[in-house]
Amino acid sequence: MGLSSVSGASSIVQPGVCTSTTRPASPYHGQAIFETDTNTLKVWLGTVWSTGMVHSATFSVDYLVVAGGGGGGNNGGGGGAGGYRSSIQGEFSGGGSAAESNYTAAVSSAYTITIGGGGASDTNGTNSVFSDFTSSGGGRGGNKPGYGTGQTSGSNGGSGGGGGRDSGGAAGGTGTLNQGFAGGAGAAGGSYADGGGGGGAGAVGAVGTAGYSSGSGGNGGIGVSSAITGSSIARAGGGGGGAYSNKGQGQSGGGNGAQENNGSGPGSGTSNTGGGGGGGTQISGNTVGGAGGSGVVILRYPSAHTITIGAGLTGTTATVGDNKVTTFTAGSGNVSWS
């Protein structure tokens, strides 16, 4: 027997249709409402409305997708940052572009996520993916002639790698449109000519300069900051170029370049920032560059929904204001929401 058939049922259950701004002014304990603007069923608990249950097949998801950074060059330039794509309004995506549109997800549907790895020395980073959105791995730094793969120019990528040392001004690699910037060229000349900085999501890498004591490795390009997790964090900076006397500085998770005259090795990109690795130089026969930092995928969605993280992915969820934020730091797999 349905409630509509029970005597007095109308005084027991009085569902109301309203919006989140036109709820009943004097609700009774247990009163149910349905908000048409949020598609949420809520109940008055005596002092507050319940969090409620969303009755909608679709909802909006904001995303930040950062690929793995490129490795620093062998006796060479800094690695480029991993590609940076963001839908957070009021912030930027990579390459100086405005934020992208948010994504409409459906309840119970599966979505692929992949966290890109940072590249080893002389190797590009790998792509990060959320559903239809792919950020490209950062470009590797260029090499000094005769070292590593022998490719003196920086590689193209999400952000481009810096040009190699002593390579006659080898070019930096190009960045991917709306994801990152180009790497800086290596210094002109064939002796004490330092490596270019890797490109970042927020700016180009600096050009290396030449000189026994005055030359410098190019600084990496800066990254882009996002407060999607509740705190502003800069990610996807380029690695610094390798140098004889003055190493290039990594930015926003990028590693510093190596410095030959004091024996300091290259820095690696910081994990889960997509920073590029620092360029290498000649230190006790060890010329390899630093590894790029791994990428990250961060999703923000209404707190009424619950995410299921599939096997193969590492992720954590926190509540930030009215939303949940899930950060994925490693692996590949599927997610879904209820």
Phi and psi in degrees as GROMACS dihedral restraints (atoms count N, CA, C in turn):
[ dihedral_restraints ]
;  ai    aj    ak    al  type     phi  dphi    fc
    3     4     5     6     1   -77.1    20    10
    4     5     6     7     1   162.8    20    10
    6     7     8     9     1   -61.4    20    10
    7     8     9    10     1   -31.2    20    10
    9    10    11    12     1   -65.8    20    10
   10    11    12    13     1   -16.8    20    10
   12    13    14    15     1   -95.1    20    10
   13    14    15    16     1    -9.0    20    10
   15    16    17    18     1   -84.6    20    10
   16    17    18    19     1   134.3    20    10
   18    19    20    21     1   -60.4    20    10
   19    20    21    22     1   128.9    20    10
   21    22    23    24     1    81.7    20    10
   22    23    24    25     1     8.9    20    10
   24    25    26    27     1   -61.6    20    10
   25    26    27    28     1   -31.0    20    10
   27    28    29    30     1   -66.4    20    10
   28    29    30    31     1   -22.9    20    10
   30    31    32    33     1   -89.1    20    10
   31    32    33    34     1   -11.2    20    10
   33    34    35    36     1   -92.8    20    10
   34    35    36    37     1   -47.9    20    10
   36    37    38    39     1  -119.3    20    10
   37    38    39    40     1   116.5    20    10
   39    40    41    42     1  -131.1    20    10
   40    41    42    43     1    70.4    20    10
   42    43    44    45     1   -61.9    20    10
   43    44    45    46     1   136.9    20    10
   45    46    47    48     1  -121.2    20    10
   46    47    48    49     1   145.6    20    10
   48    49    50    51     1  -103.2    20    10
   49    50    51    52     1   125.5    20    10
   51    52    53    54     1  -153.9    20    10
   52    53    54    55     1  -166.5    20    10
   54    55    56    57     1  -119.8    20    10
   55    56    57    58     1   175.4    20    10
   57    58    59    60     1   -67.3    20    10
   58    59    60    61     1   -13.9    20    10
   60    61    62    63     1  -107.7    20    10
   61    62    63    64     1    -2.2    20    10
   63    64    65    66     1  -125.6    20    10
   64    65    66    67     1    36.4    20    10
   66    67    68    69     1   -65.5    20    10
   67    68    69    70     1   157.4    20    10
   69    70    71    72     1   -54.8    20    10
   70    71    72    73     1   137.2    20    10
   72    73    74    75     1   -72.7    20    10
   73    74    75    76     1   -32.1    20    10
   75    76    77    78     1  -130.7    20    10
   76    77    78    79     1    70.9    20    10
   78    79    80    81     1   -71.9    20    10
   79    80    81    82     1   154.7    20    10
   81    82    83    84     1  -100.4    20    10
   82    83    84    85     1   157.3    20    10
   84    85    86    87     1   -59.8    20    10
   85    86    87    88     1   123.2    20    10
   87    88    89    90     1    95.1    20    10
   88    89    90    91     1    -3.0    20    10
   90    91    92    93     1   -66.7    20    10
   91    92    93    94     1   135.2    20    10
   93    94    95    96     1  -105.4    20    10
   94    95    96    97     1   142.5    20    10
   96    97    98    99     1  -135.1    20    10
   97    98    99   100     1   159.0    20    10
   99   100   101   102     1  -125.6    20    10
  100   101   102   103     1   118.7    20    10
  102   103   104   105     1   -88.3    20    10
  103   104   105   106     1   117.5    20    10
  105   106   107   108     1   -73.1    20    10
  106   107   108   109     1   -23.5    20    10
  108   109   110   111     1   -82.8    20    10
  109   110   111   112     1   -22.9    20    10
  111   112   113   114     1  -113.0    20    10
  112   113   114   115     1    -4.3    20    10
  114   115   116   117     1    54.2    20    10
  115   116   117   118     1    40.6    20    10
  117   118   119   120     1  -120.8    20    10
  118   119   120   121     1   131.3    20    10
  120   121   122   123     1   -91.4    20    10
  121   122   123   124     1   124.3    20    10
  123   124   125   126     1  -128.9    20    10
  124   125   126   127     1   159.6    20    10
  126   127   128   129     1  -129.9    20    10
  127   128   129   130     1   138.5    20    10
  129   130   131   132     1   -78.7    20    10
  130   131   132   133     1   122.1    20    10
  132   133   134   135     1   -95.6    20    10
  133   134   135   136     1    10.8    20    10
  135   136   137   138     1   107.9    20    10
  136   137   138   139     1   -36.4    20    10
  138   139   140   141     1  -129.6    20    10
  139   140   141   142     1   -24.9    20    10
  141   142   143   144     1  -144.0    20    10
  142   143   144   145     1   161.5    20    10
  144   145   146   147     1   -79.8    20    10
  145   146   147   148     1   144.7    20    10
  147   148   149   150     1   -65.4    20    10
  148   149   150   151     1   160.4    20    10
  150   151   152   153     1   -57.6    20    10
  151   152   153   154     1   -37.0    20    10
  153   154   155   156     1    93.5    20    10
  154   155   156   157     1   170.0    20    10
  156   157   158   159     1  -121.9    20    10
  157   158   159   160     1   125.3    20    10
  159   160   161   162     1   -76.4    20    10
  160   161   162   163     1   132.6    20    10
  162   163   164   165     1  -117.8    20    10
  163   164   165   166     1    68.1    20    10
  165   166   167   168     1  -140.1    20    10
  166   167   168   169     1   141.1    20    10
  168   169   170   171     1   -79.0    20    10
  169   170   171   172     1   -21.1    20    10
  171   172   173   174     1  -133.1    20    10
  172   173   174   175     1   159.7    20    10
  174   175   176   177     1  -159.1    20    10
  175   176   177   178     1   165.1    20    10
  177   178   179   180     1   -92.9    20    10
  178   179   180   181     1   139.9    20    10
  180   181   182   183     1  -125.3    20    10
  181   182   183   184     1   127.1    20    10
  183   184   185   186     1   -92.4    20    10
  184   185   186   187     1   147.8    20    10
  186   187   188   189     1  -138.1    20    10
  187   188   189   190     1   152.1    20    10
  189   190   191   192     1  -131.8    20    10
  190   191   192   193     1   118.7    20    10
  192   193   194   195     1  -123.1    20    10
  193   194   195   196     1   113.9    20    10
  195   196   197   198     1  -120.4    20    10
  196   197   198   199     1   128.4    20    10
  198   199   200   201     1   -84.2    20    10
  199   200   201   202     1   171.4    20    10
  201   202   203   204     1   -69.9    20    10
  202   203   204   205     1   143.6    20    10
  204   205   206   207     1   -77.6    20    10
  205   206   207   208     1   155.3    20    10
  207   208   209   210     1   -77.0    20    10
  208   209   210   211     1   151.4    20    10
  210   211   212   213     1   -76.0    20    10
  211   212   213   214     1   151.9    20    10
  213   214   215   216     1   -68.4    20    10
  214   215   216   217     1   154.9    20    10
  216   217   218   219     1   -72.1    20    10
  217   218   219   220     1   156.2    20    10
  219   220   221   222     1   -78.6    20    10
  220   221   222   223     1   105.3    20    10
  222   223   224   225     1    58.9    20    10
  223   224   225   226     1    50.3    20    10
  225   226   227   228     1  -153.3    20    10
  226   227   228   229     1  -146.2    20    10
  228   229   230   231     1   -84.6    20    10
  229   230   231   232     1   164.7    20    10
  231   232   233   234     1   -74.4    20    10
  232   233   234   235     1   151.8    20    10
  234   235   236   237     1   -75.9    20    10
  235   236   237   238     1   147.5    20    10
  237   238   239   240     1   -79.5    20    10
  238   239   240   241     1   150.2    20    10
  240   241   242   243     1   -68.6    20    10
  241   242   243   244     1   155.1    20    10
  243   244   245   246     1   -66.3    20    10
  244   245   246   247     1   150.6    20    10
  246   247   248   249     1   -57.0    20    10
  247   248   249   250     1   146.3    20    10
  249   250   251   252     1  -128.0    20    10
  250   251   252   253     1   117.3    20    10
  252   253   254   255     1  -126.6    20    10
  253   254   255   256     1   134.1    20    10
  255   256   257   258     1  -144.0    20    10
  256   257   258   259     1   145.1    20    10
  258   259   260   261     1  -112.1    20    10
  259   260   261   262     1    12.2    20    10
  261   262   263   264     1   -76.1    20    10
  262   263   264   265     1   110.8    20    10
  264   265   266   267     1   -65.1    20    10
  265   266   267   268     1   139.9    20    10
  267   268   269   270     1    90.5    20    10
  268   269   270   271     1    -8.1    20    10
  270   271   272   273     1  -114.4    20    10
  271   272   273   274     1  -176.5    20    10
  273   274   275   276     1  -114.5    20    10
  274   275   276   277     1   153.5    20    10
  276   277   278   279     1   -91.1    20    10
  277   278   279   280     1  -177.1    20    10
  279   280   281   282     1   -75.8    20    10
  280   281   282   283     1   166.2    20    10
  282   283   284   285     1    68.9    20    10
  283   284   285   286     1    19.6    20    10
  285   286   287   288     1    79.3    20    10
  286   287   288   289     1    10.8    20    10
  288   289   290   291     1   -88.7    20    10
  289   290   291   292     1   157.8    20    10
  291   292   293   294     1   -70.5    20    10
  292   293   294   295     1   162.0    20    10
  294   295   296   297     1   -58.5    20    10
  295   296   297   298     1   146.2    20    10
  297   298   299   300     1   -79.4    20    10
  298   299   300   301     1   171.7    20    10
  300   301   302   303     1   -73.1    20    10
  301   302   303   304     1   148.6    20    10
  303   304   305   306     1   -70.2    20    10
  304   305   306   307     1   171.4    20    10
  306   307   308   309     1  -107.1    20    10
  307   308   309   310     1   139.3    20    10
  309   310   311   312     1   -96.3    20    10
  310   311   312   313     1   112.9    20    10
  312   313   314   315     1  -102.8    20    10
  313   314   315   316     1   158.0    20    10
  315   316   317   318     1  -115.7    20    10
  316   317   318   319     1   139.8    20    10
  318   319   320   321     1   -58.1    20    10
  319   320   321   322     1   137.4    20    10
  321   322   323   324     1    75.1    20    10
  322   323   324   325     1    -1.9    20    10
  324   325   326   327     1   -86.9    20    10
  325   326   327   328     1   151.6    20    10
  327   328   329   330     1   -98.5    20    10
  328   329   330   331     1   140.0    20    10
  330   331   332   333     1  -130.5    20    10
  331   332   333   334     1   135.3    20    10
  333   334   335   336     1   -82.0    20    10
  334   335   336   337     1   138.3    20    10
  336   337   338   339     1  -132.0    20    10
  337   338   339   340     1   134.6    20    10
  339   340   341   342     1  -134.9    20    10
  340   341   342   343     1   132.8    20    10
  342   343   344   345     1  -100.9    20    10
  343   344   345   346     1   118.4    20    10
  345   346   347   348     1   -72.6    20    10
  346   347   348   349     1   143.4    20    10
  348   349   350   351     1   -89.3    20    10
  349   350   351   352     1   152.9    20    10
  351   352   353   354     1   -73.4    20    10
  352   353   354   355     1   146.1    20    10
  354   355   356   357     1   -78.5    20    10
  355   356   357   358     1   145.7    20    10
  357   358   359   360     1   -70.9    20    10
  358   359   360   361     1   175.1    20    10
  360   361   362   363     1   -50.1    20    10
  361   362   363   364     1   133.8    20    10
  363   364   365   366     1    67.2    20    10
  364   365   366   367     1    24.9    20    10
  366   367   368   369     1  -138.0    20    10
  367   368   369   370     1   137.3    20    10
  369   370   371   372     1   -66.3    20    10
  370   371   372   373     1   153.6    20    10
  372   373   374   375     1   -72.9    20    10
  373   374   375   376     1   171.1    20    10
  375   376   377   378     1  -110.4    20    10
  376   377   378   379     1   160.7    20    10
  378   379   380   381     1   -70.8    20    10
  379   380   381   382     1   149.6    20    10
  381   382   383   384     1  -110.8    20    10
  382   383   384   385     1   147.8    20    10
  384   385   386   387     1  -137.8    20    10
  385   386   387   388     1   137.3    20    10
  387   388   389   390     1  -130.2    20    10
  388   389   390   391     1   112.6    20    10
  390   391   392   393     1    52.2    20    10
  391   392   393   394     1  -113.9    20    10
  393   394   395   396     1   -88.0    20    10
  394   395   396   397     1     1.2    20    10
  396   397   398   399     1  -108.7    20    10
  397   398   399   400     1   121.4    20    10
  399   400   401   402     1  -121.0    20    10
  400   401   402   403     1   129.1    20    10
  402   403   404   405     1  -103.1    20    10
  403   404   405   406     1   134.4    20    10
  405   406   407   408     1   -84.0    20    10
  406   407   408   409     1   142.0    20    10
  408   409   410   411     1   -60.2    20    10
  409   410   411   412     1   148.0    20    10
  411   412   413   414     1   -68.1    20    10
  412   413   414   415     1   150.8    20    10
  414   415   416   417     1   -77.5    20    10
  415   416   417   418     1   144.5    20    10
  417   418   419   420     1   -71.5    20    10
  418   419   420   421     1   155.0    20    10
  420   421   422   423     1   -74.1    20    10
  421   422   423   424     1   152.2    20    10
  423   424   425   426     1   -74.5    20    10
  424   425   426   427     1   162.8    20    10
  426   427   428   429     1  -108.8    20    10
  427   428   429   430     1   160.1    20    10
  429   430   431   432     1   -69.8    20    10
  430   431   432   433     1   142.8    20    10
  432   433   434   435     1   -52.1    20    10
  433   434   435   436     1   132.3    20    10
  435   436   437   438     1    87.5    20    10
  436   437   438   439     1     0.6    20    10
  438   439   440   441     1  -114.2    20    10
  439   440   441   442     1   151.9    20    10
  441   442   443   444     1    56.2    20    10
  442   443   444   445     1  -133.0    20    10
  444   445   446   447     1   -77.7    20    10
  445   446   447   448     1    -7.8    20    10
  447   448   449   450     1    80.6    20    10
  448   449   450   451     1     1.9    20    10
  450   451   452   453     1   -84.9    20    10
  451   452   453   454     1   110.7    20    10
  453   454   455   456     1   -80.3    20    10
  454   455   456   457     1   -31.1    20    10
  456   457   458   459     1   -78.0    20    10
  457   458   459   460     1   149.1    20    10
  459   460   461   462     1   -67.2    20    10
  460   461   462   463     1   152.6    20    10
  462   463   464   465     1   -86.2    20    10
  463   464   465   466     1   150.3    20    10
  465   466   467   468     1   -70.5    20    10
  466   467   468   469     1   154.3    20    10
  468   469   470   471     1  -177.3    20    10
  469   470   471   472     1  -162.3    20    10
  471   472   473   474     1   -52.4    20    10
  472   473   474   475     1   -51.8    20    10
  474   475   476   477     1  -122.0    20    10
  475   476   477   478     1   148.0    20    10
  477   478   479   480     1   -79.9    20    10
  478   479   480   481     1   151.0    20    10
  480   481   482   483     1   -77.2    20    10
  481   482   483   484     1   156.3    20    10
  483   484   485   486     1   -78.8    20    10
  484   485   486   487     1   154.3    20    10
  486   487   488   489     1   -69.7    20    10
  487   488   489   490     1   155.8    20    10
  489   490   491   492     1   -76.3    20    10
  490   491   492   493     1   168.6    20    10
  492   493   494   495     1   -77.1    20    10
  493   494   495   496     1   153.2    20    10
  495   496   497   498     1    46.2    20    10
  496   497   498   499     1    40.1    20    10
  498   499   500   501     1  -119.1    20    10
  499   500   501   502     1    17.9    20    10
  501   502   503   504     1    68.3    20    10
  502   503   504   505     1    30.7    20    10
  504   505   506   507     1    81.7    20    10
  505   506   507   508     1    37.0    20    10
  507   508   509   510     1   -56.4    20    10
  508   509   510   511     1   140.4    20    10
  510   511   512   513     1   -72.4    20    10
  511   512   513   514     1   151.7    20    10
  513   514   515   516     1   -79.9    20    10
  514   515   516   517     1   157.1    20    10
  516   517   518   519     1   -75.6    20    10
  517   518   519   520     1   159.3    20    10
  519   520   521   522     1   -86.1    20    10
  520   521   522   523     1   153.4    20    10
  522   523   524   525     1   -90.3    20    10
  523   524   525   526     1   167.2    20    10
  525   526   527   528     1   -87.5    20    10
  526   527   528   529     1   136.8    20    10
  528   529   530   531     1   -52.0    20    10
  529   530   531   532     1   131.2    20    10
  531   532   533   534     1    64.4    20    10
  532   533   534   535     1    19.5    20    10
  534   535   536   537     1  -130.3    20    10
  535   536   537   538     1   -33.4    20    10
  537   538   539   540     1  -174.8    20    10
  538   539   540   541     1   177.2    20    10
  540   541   542   543     1  -110.1    20    10
  541   542   543   544     1   172.0    20    10
  543   544   545   546     1   -75.6    20    10
  544   545   546   547     1   157.1    20    10
  546   547   548   549     1   -81.1    20    10
  547   548   549   550     1   160.0    20    10
  549   550   551   552     1   -82.6    20    10
  550   551   552   553     1   151.8    20    10
  552   553   554   555     1   -72.1    20    10
  553   554   555   556     1   153.5    20    10
  555   556   557   558     1   -70.1    20    10
  556   557   558   559     1   160.6    20    10
  558   559   560   561     1   -65.6    20    10
  559   560   561   562     1   146.2    20    10
  561   562   563   564     1   -67.8    20    10
  562   563   564   565     1   145.1    20    10
  564   565   566   567     1   113.7    20    10
  565   566   567   568     1   167.7    20    10
  567   568   569   570     1  -117.3    20    10
  568   569   570   571     1     8.6    20    10
  570   571   572   573     1  -147.3    20    10
  571   572   573   574     1   130.8    20    10
  573   574   575   576     1    53.1    20    10
  574   575   576   577     1    34.6    20    10
  576   577   578   579     1  -103.5    20    10
  577   578   579   580     1   112.9    20    10
  579   580   581   582     1   -89.4    20    10
  580   581   582   583     1   161.5    20    10
  582   583   584   585     1   -74.6    20    10
  583   584   585   586     1   153.7    20    10
  585   586   587   588     1   -79.6    20    10
  586   587   588   589     1   156.2    20    10
  588   589   590   591     1   -80.2    20    10
  589   590   591   592     1   146.9    20    10
  591   592   593   594     1   -70.9    20    10
  592   593   594   595     1   147.2    20    10
  594   595   596   597     1   -69.1    20    10
  595   596   597   598     1   152.5    20    10
  597   598   599   600     1  -117.2    20    10
  598   599   600   601     1   170.8    20    10
  600   601   602   603     1   -65.9    20    10
  601   602   603   604     1   -23.8    20    10
  603   604   605   606     1  -106.7    20    10
  604   605   606   607     1   -10.2    20    10
  606   607   608   609     1  -168.9    20    10
  607   608   609   610     1   160.9    20    10
  609   610   611   612     1   -70.4    20    10
  610   611   612   613     1   154.7    20    10
  612   613   614   615     1   -74.0    20    10
  613   614   615   616     1   152.2    20    10
  615   616   617   618     1   -80.4    20    10
  616   617   618   619     1   150.2    20    10
  618   619   620   621     1   -73.9    20    10
  619   620   621   622     1   139.6    20    10
  621   622   623   624     1   -70.9    20    10
  622   623   624   625     1   155.5    20    10
  624   625   626   627     1  -122.9    20    10
  625   626   627   628     1   159.2    20    10
  627   628   629   630     1  -105.9    20    10
  628   629   630   631     1   153.3    20    10
  630   631   632   633     1   143.4    20    10
  631   632   633   634     1   139.1    20    10
  633   634   635   636     1   -56.5    20    10
  634   635   636   637     1   -49.3    20    10
  636   637   638   639     1  -112.9    20    10
  637   638   639   640     1   -20.8    20    10
  639   640   641   642     1   -96.7    20    10
  640   641   642   643     1   -15.9    20    10
  642   643   644   645     1   -68.6    20    10
  643   644   645   646     1   155.2    20    10
  645   646   647   648     1  -142.0    20    10
  646   647   648   649     1   143.1    20    10
  648   649   650   651     1   -69.7    20    10
  649   650   651   652     1   145.4    20    10
  651   652   653   654     1   -68.8    20    10
  652   653   654   655     1   140.0    20    10
  654   655   656   657     1   -71.6    20    10
  655   656   657   658     1   149.1    20    10
  657   658   659   660     1   -67.9    20    10
  658   659   660   661     1   154.9    20    10
  660   661   662   663     1   -70.8    20    10
  661   662   663   664     1   146.5    20    10
  663   664   665   666     1   -67.6    20    10
  664   665   666   667     1   159.7    20    10
  666   667   668   669     1   -93.5    20    10
  667   668   669   670     1  -156.8    20    10
  669   670   671   672     1  -126.6    20    10
  670   671   672   673     1   139.7    20    10
  672   673   674   675     1   -95.6    20    10
  673   674   675   676     1   144.9    20    10
  675   676   677   678     1  -141.3    20    10
  676   677   678   679     1   142.6    20    10
  678   679   680   681     1  -108.2    20    10
  679   680   681   682     1    27.3    20    10
  681   682   683   684     1   -59.1    20    10
  682   683   684   685     1   -29.7    20    10
  684   685   686   687     1   -89.8    20    10
  685   686   687   688     1     0.4    20    10
  687   688   689   690     1   103.8    20    10
  688   689   690   691     1   -18.8    20    10
  690   691   692   693     1  -126.1    20    10
  691   692   693   694     1   141.1    20    10
  693   694   695   696     1   -76.5    20    10
  694   695   696   697     1   123.0    20    10
  696   697   698   699     1  -131.4    20    10
  697   698   699   700     1   131.3    20    10
  699   700   701   702     1   -88.7    20    10
  700   701   702   703     1   132.9    20    10
  702   703   704   705     1  -133.2    20    10
  703   704   705   706     1   168.7    20    10
  705   706   707   708     1    62.0    20    10
  706   707   708   709     1    51.6    20    10
  708   709   710   711     1   -97.2    20    10
  709   710   711   712     1   157.6    20    10
  711   712   713   714     1   -82.7    20    10
  712   713   714   715     1   157.5    20    10
  714   715   716   717     1   -82.6    20    10
  715   716   717   718     1   151.8    20    10
  717   718   719   720     1   -78.7    20    10
  718   719   720   721     1   151.8    20    10
  720   721   722   723     1   -77.7    20    10
  721   722   723   724     1   147.0    20    10
  723   724   725   726     1   -69.3    20    10
  724   725   726   727     1   150.4    20    10
  726   727   728   729     1  -151.5    20    10
  727   728   729   730     1   164.0    20    10
  729   730   731   732     1   -80.9    20    10
  730   731   732   733     1   -49.8    20    10
  732   733   734   735     1  -113.1    20    10
  733   734   735   736     1   -29.5    20    10
  735   736   737   738     1  -138.1    20    10
  736   737   738   739     1    97.5    20    10
  738   739   740   741     1   -66.6    20    10
  739   740   741   742     1   150.3    20    10
  741   742   743   744     1   -74.8    20    10
  742   743   744   745     1   146.0    20    10
  744   745   746   747     1   -94.4    20    10
  745   746   747   748     1   132.8    20    10
  747   748   749   750     1   -75.4    20    10
  748   749   750   751     1   154.7    20    10
  750   751   752   753     1  -127.9    20    10
  751   752   753   754     1   144.9    20    10
  753   754   755   756     1    48.7    20    10
  754   755   756   757     1    50.1    20    10
  756   757   758   759     1    97.6    20    10
  757   758   759   760     1    -6.2    20    10
  759   760   761   762     1   -80.7    20    10
  760   761   762   763     1   151.8    20    10
  762   763   764   765     1   -85.5    20    10
  763   764   765   766     1   151.1    20    10
  765   766   767   768     1   -71.1    20    10
  766   767   768   769     1   152.6    20    10
  768   769   770   771     1   -72.4    20    10
  769   770   771   772     1   162.9    20    10
  771   772   773   774     1   -77.1    20    10
  772   773   774   775     1   158.1    20    10
  774   775   776   777     1  -131.9    20    10
  775   776   777   778     1   117.0    20    10
  777   778   779   780     1   -70.1    20    10
  778   779   780   781     1   -40.8    20    10
  780   781   782   783     1   -71.8    20    10
  781   782   783   784     1   -16.0    20    10
  783   784   785   786     1  -119.0    20    10
  784   785   786   787     1     5.8    20    10
  786   787   788   789     1    73.7    20    10
  787   788   789   790     1    15.4    20    10
  789   790   791   792     1   -83.0    20    10
  790   791   792   793     1   129.0    20    10
  792   793   794   795     1   -80.4    20    10
  793   794   795   796     1   172.9    20    10
  795   796   797   798     1   -74.9    20    10
  796   797   798   799     1   150.9    20    10
  798   799   800   801     1   -91.1    20    10
  799   800   801   802     1   150.5    20    10
  801   802   803   804     1   -91.3    20    10
  802   803   804   805     1   155.5    20    10
  804   805   806   807     1   -65.9    20    10
  805   806   807   808     1   147.8    20    10
  807   808   809   810     1   -71.9    20    10
  808   809   810   811     1   136.1    20    10
  810   811   812   813     1   -56.6    20    10
  811   812   813   814     1   140.1    20    10
  813   814   815   816     1    64.5    20    10
  814   815   816   817     1    22.3    20    10
  816   817   818   819     1  -115.7    20    10
  817   818   819   820     1   -17.3    20    10
  819   820   821   822     1    72.0    20    10
  820   821   822   823     1    18.5    20    10
  822   823   824   825     1   -70.7    20    10
  823   824   825   826     1   147.7    20    10
  825   826   827   828     1   -77.0    20    10
  826   827   828   829     1   153.6    20    10
  828   829   830   831     1   -79.0    20    10
  829   830   831   832     1   152.8    20    10
  831   832   833   834     1   -74.0    20    10
  832   833   834   835     1   148.6    20    10
  834   835   836   837     1   -72.2    20    10
  835   836   837   838     1   147.7    20    10
  837   838   839   840     1   -87.5    20    10
  838   839   840   841     1   173.1    20    10
  840   841   842   843     1  -153.2    20    10
  841   842   843   844     1   178.9    20    10
  843   844   845   846     1   -79.9    20    10
  844   845   846   847     1   102.0    20    10
  846   847   848   849     1  -130.7    20    10
  847   848   849   850     1   106.3    20    10
  849   850   851   852     1    50.1    20    10
  850   851   852   853     1    40.6    20    10
  852   853   854   855     1    80.3    20    10
  853   854   855   856     1    -2.7    20    10
  855   856   857   858     1  -102.2    20    10
  856   857   858   859     1   110.7    20    10
  858   859   860   861     1  -111.8    20    10
  859   860   861   862     1    -1.0    20    10
  861   862   863   864     1   -67.4    20    10
  862   863   864   865     1   151.7    20    10
  864   865   866   867     1   -87.1    20    10
  865   866   867   868     1   172.2    20    10
  867   868   869   870     1   -77.5    20    10
  868   869   870   871     1   154.9    20    10
  870   871   872   873     1   -75.9    20    10
  871   872   873   874     1   150.7    20    10
  873   874   875   876     1   -75.1    20    10
  874   875   876   877     1   156.1    20    10
  876   877   878   879     1   -80.0    20    10
  877   878   879   880     1   147.4    20    10
  879   880   881   882     1   -66.6    20    10
  880   881   882   883     1   161.5    20    10
  882   883   884   885     1   -87.9    20    10
  883   884   885   886     1  -169.2    20    10
  885   886   887   888     1  -158.3    20    10
  886   887   888   889     1   150.5    20    10
  888   889   890   891     1  -127.0    20    10
  889   890   891   892     1   128.0    20    10
  891   892   893   894     1  -126.6    20    10
  892   893   894   895     1   129.9    20    10
  894   895   896   897     1  -121.4    20    10
  895   896   897   898     1   137.5    20    10
  897   898   899   900     1  -122.6    20    10
  898   899   900   901     1   132.3    20    10
  900   901   902   903     1  -153.3    20    10
  901   902   903   904     1   164.8    20    10
  903   904   905   906     1   -58.8    20    10
  904   905   906   907     1   138.7    20    10
  906   907   908   909     1   -67.2    20    10
  907   908   909   910     1   -15.0    20    10
  909   910   911   912     1   -69.9    20    10
  910   911   912   913     1   -15.1    20    10
  912   913   914   915     1   -98.3    20    10
  913   914   915   916     1   150.5    20    10
  915   916   917   918     1  -118.0    20    10
  916   917   918   919     1   129.4    20    10
  918   919   920   921     1   -93.5    20    10
  919   920   921   922     1   143.7    20    10
  921   922   923   924     1  -113.0    20    10
  922   923   924   925     1   121.0    20    10
  924   925   926   927     1   -97.2    20    10
  925   926   927   928     1   120.4    20    10
  927   928   929   930     1   -76.4    20    10
  928   929   930   931     1   168.6    20    10
  930   931   932   933     1   -59.7    20    10
  931   932   933   934     1   143.5    20    10
  933   934   935   936     1    97.9    20    10
  934   935   936   937     1   -10.3    20    10
  936   937   938   939     1  -113.5    20    10
  937   938   939   940     1   144.9    20    10
  939   940   941   942     1  -111.6    20    10
  940   941   942   943     1   119.2    20    10
  942   943   944   945     1  -152.0    20    10
  943   944   945   946     1   153.8    20    10
  945   946   947   948     1  -131.9    20    10
  946   947   948   949     1   149.6    20    10
  948   949   950   951     1  -122.5    20    10
  949   950   951   952     1   136.3    20    10
  951   952   953   954     1  -132.2    20    10
  952   953   954   955     1   156.9    20    10
  954   955   956   957     1   -96.0    20    10
  955   956   957   958     1   127.5    20    10
  957   958   959   960     1  -127.8    20    10
  958   959   960   961     1   103.6    20    10
  960   961   962   963     1    63.8    20    10
  961   962   963   964     1  -127.3    20    10
  963   964   965   966     1   -89.4    20    10
  964   965   966   967     1     6.6    20    10
  966   967   968   969     1  -123.1    20    10
  967   968   969   970     1   164.2    20    10
  969   970   971   972     1  -104.0    20    10
  970   971   972   973     1   147.6    20    10
  972   973   974   975     1  -128.7    20    10
  973   974   975   976     1   121.2    20    10
  975   976   977   978     1  -111.3    20    10
  976   977   978   979     1   127.0    20    10
  978   979   980   981     1  -110.0    20    10
  979   980   981   982     1   123.3    20    10
  981   982   983   984     1  -105.2    20    10
  982   983   984   985     1   125.0    20    10
  984   985   986   987     1  -114.4    20    10
  985   986   987   988     1   -10.3    20    10
  987   988   989   990     1  -164.6    20    10
  988   989   990   991     1   153.5    20    10
  990   991   992   993     1    95.8    20    10
  991   992   993   994     1  -171.7    20    10
  993   994   995   996     1  -149.3    20    10
  994   995   996   997     1   138.4    20    10
  996   997   998   999     1   174.4    20    10
  997   998   999  1000     1  -164.1    20    10
  999  1000  1001  1002     1  -115.6    20    10
 1000  1001  1002  1003     1   152.7    20    10
 1002  1003  1004  1005     1  -128.0    20    10
 1003  1004  1005  1006     1   158.6    20    10
 1005  1006  1007  1008     1  -149.1    20    10
 1006  1007  1008  1009     1   166.4    20    10
 1008  1009  1010  1011     1  -127.8    20    10
 1009  1010  1011  1012     1   150.5    20    10
